[in-house]
Amino acid sequence: MPSFEFVFLVILGCGLVTWLNRVIPFVLLKRFELPLAMVEFLSFVPVVIMAALWFTGLFHQHLGHLPTLNELNCLASIPTVFSAIISKNLLVIVVVGIISLAVLRLII
């Protein structure tokens, strides 16, 4: 069994590494300016993250079988996609998705 000091140092080390991963980009970007192409490329990151989360929510995973469609999430996605097309605002998209899923769960 590891000693208390070892576990404590591991926790401190993990905390330090996590903190540095979050702080170093801000320190570097304060001193250097990114090229315009990089800024435009990074502007797609939030949209890609939301799309990946949305896509994984559309299916149920079954070990040894193909995934099946989650009908409730697919139905809730219809107004959410329309709000995405109209507003192009991630906050509006998330709120419409949550409300539409809540309404569908109350109805069904």
Backbone torsions as a table, in degrees:
resi	resn	phi	psi	omega
1	MET	NA	130.4	-178.7
2	PRO	-65.1	151.0	-179.6
3	SER	-75.4	163.4	179.8
4	PHE	-61.1	-40.9	-178.7
5	GLU	-62.6	-40.6	179.7
6	PHE	-63.9	-47.6	-179.8
7	VAL	-63.0	-41.5	179.5
8	PHE	-63.1	-43.6	178.7
9	LEU	-66.1	-37.1	177.3
10	VAL	-64.3	-43.0	178.9
11	ILE	-64.1	-44.7	177.5
12	LEU	-62.6	-42.5	178.6
13	GLY	-62.6	-43.1	178.2
14	CYS	-64.1	-40.2	177.3
15	GLY	-63.8	-41.4	179.0
16	LEU	-64.6	-44.8	179.1
17	VAL	-63.0	-42.7	178.5
18	THR	-63.0	-44.0	-179.4
19	TRP	-64.2	-43.7	179.8
20	LEU	-63.9	-37.8	177.8
21	ASN	-62.7	-27.9	-179.1
22	ARG	-90.4	-26.8	-174.7
23	VAL	-92.5	-39.2	-175.0
24	ILE	-57.1	-43.3	178.0
25	PRO	-59.2	-37.6	179.1
26	PHE	-67.7	-39.6	179.0
27	VAL	-65.4	-44.2	-179.4
28	LEU	-67.6	-40.2	-178.5
29	LEU	-73.1	-18.4	176.2
30	LYS	-73.2	-29.5	-177.8
31	ARG	-95.1	-30.5	-177.2
32	PHE	-117.9	154.7	178.0
33	GLU	-110.9	133.1	179.6
34	LEU	-76.9	149.7	174.3
35	PRO	-64.4	154.3	-177.3
36	LEU	-59.7	-37.2	178.9
37	ALA	-62.8	-38.4	179.1
38	MET	-68.7	-39.9	178.6
39	VAL	-64.1	-42.4	177.8
40	GLU	-65.1	-39.5	178.1
41	PHE	-63.8	-44.2	-179.2
42	LEU	-70.0	-18.1	179.2
43	SER	-68.8	-17.3	179.6
44	PHE	-86.8	-9.2	-175.8
45	VAL	-59.5	-48.2	179.4
46	PRO	-60.8	-38.1	179.9
47	VAL	-66.6	-41.0	179.9
48	VAL	-66.6	-39.9	178.3
49	ILE	-63.7	-45.1	179.6
50	MET	-64.5	-39.6	179.2
51	ALA	-65.4	-40.0	178.7
52	ALA	-65.6	-41.9	177.3
53	LEU	-64.6	-39.8	-179.7
54	TRP	-66.1	-45.1	-176.4
55	PHE	-64.6	-40.3	179.5
56	THR	-69.0	-24.2	178.2
57	GLY	-78.5	-10.2	-178.4
58	LEU	-82.4	-9.5	-174.0
59	PHE	-129.7	149.4	169.9
60	HIS	-98.8	131.6	178.6
61	GLN	-91.6	136.6	176.4
62	HIS	-129.9	124.9	-179.2
63	LEU	-64.6	129.0	178.0
64	GLY	83.2	-0.7	-179.7
65	HIS	-133.2	166.4	174.8
66	LEU	-71.1	151.2	177.5
67	PRO	-66.3	150.0	176.6
68	THR	-108.5	156.6	-177.1
69	LEU	-76.1	135.5	175.0
70	ASN	-90.5	99.7	-172.5
71	GLU	-62.0	-39.2	-177.7
72	LEU	-64.4	-44.0	178.1
73	ASN	-67.9	-34.2	177.1
74	CYS	-65.4	-41.8	177.5
75	LEU	-65.4	-39.5	178.1
76	ALA	-69.3	-22.3	-179.6
77	SER	-73.5	-23.9	-177.1
78	ILE	-60.4	-56.6	177.7
79	PRO	-67.4	-26.5	179.5
80	THR	-67.8	-42.2	178.4
81	VAL	-65.8	-40.1	177.1
82	PHE	-62.9	-40.3	177.8
83	SER	-67.0	-32.5	177.1
84	ALA	-66.8	-40.9	179.6
85	ILE	-66.7	-40.4	-176.2
86	ILE	-76.9	-48.9	-170.8
87	SER	-92.0	-36.1	-174.5
88	LYS	55.7	35.2	179.9
89	ASN	-124.3	120.8	-174.8
90	LEU	-62.6	-34.9	179.4
91	LEU	-65.4	-42.8	178.2
92	VAL	-64.2	-41.2	-179.6
93	ILE	-61.6	-46.5	-179.1
94	VAL	-64.8	-43.7	-179.2
95	VAL	-64.7	-43.6	178.4
96	VAL	-64.2	-39.7	177.9
97	GLY	-62.9	-43.8	179.4
98	ILE	-65.9	-44.1	-179.6
99	ILE	-65.9	-43.3	-178.8
100	SER	-65.7	-38.5	177.6
101	LEU	-67.9	-38.2	178.3
102	ALA	-64.8	-42.3	179.2
103	VAL	-65.0	-43.4	179.5
104	LEU	-63.8	-37.7	177.9
105	ARG	-68.5	-31.2	176.2
106	LEU	-71.5	-36.6	-177.7
107	ILE	-76.4	-46.5	-173.0
108	ILE	-89.0	NA	NA
